[in-house]
Amino acid sequence: MSAFDKDDAGPLKGDPAAAGEPDGNEAKASDAASTPDQEAARGRHAGESAADESQAAGQSSSDSSVKDASSADAQADDKTDADSAKEESADKGSDGLTPLGQAKKEAADYLEALQRERAEFVNFRNRAKKEQDIFRQHGIVDVLTALLPALDDIDRIKEHGQMDDSFQAVAKKIDKTFEKFGVEKFGEKGEDFDPTKHEAILHKPDPKAEKETVDTVVEAGYRIGDRVIRAARVVVTSPGQ
């Protein structure tokens, strides 16, 4: 084959130049030419990624700070509540009362004790008064018992009319004095016989008598209140033959 034929022949199969494909040098040049833009884009992408990561980290840190602050506030509130509870518990007494409640309880206890003491004092005063009356009565009884013979003599003198005016005045004063101390004289002719206050020294049957009555008073009786100091000694008229 001649040279002309070689030149006119088509491109060889598999020849990069003939296929329009860039050769190795052009590819390298193309890669070199596009490297700055790609690097810039990559740099921007990396910066944006770093910014996003930094923002996410900041957001996470902020959220963590908020959570920490909330936890700290909650702990502070719990501590405050615990301190308040401790202070309230310290302010309360052994019975679980506040100072005002404890003061009211003590006031009520003092009032109850005062009322109890007052009741005991009233009871003591009443007992003392009652004992005083008893002792006073015993003294009167002793004096009356000692004067009974003299009083009987005065009554006998009165009955026989042998008492002058001056002696009668003295006898009246004695009777009034005993009345002042609660001494009562009893025993009269004609009254019904009562064995609780009369002592019958003699019975006189009388067919006309319907019941037992006092015929004669030998010695008058004396009593203080319901207490008989001495029964009246009398002669009794009783029904019968």
Secondary structure, 3 states (H helix, E strand, C coil): CCHHHHHHCCCCCCCCCCCCCCCHHHHHHHHHHHHHHHHHHHHHHHHHHHHHHHHHHHHHHHHHHHHHHHHHHHHHHHHHHHHHHHHHHHHCCCCCCCHHHHHHHHHHHHHHHHHHHHHHHHHHHHHHHHHHHHHHHHHHHHHHHHHHHHHHHHHHHHHHCCCCHHHHHHHHHHHHHHHHCCEEEECCCCCECCCCCEEEEEEEEECCCCCCEEEEEEECEEEECCEEEECEEEEEEEECC
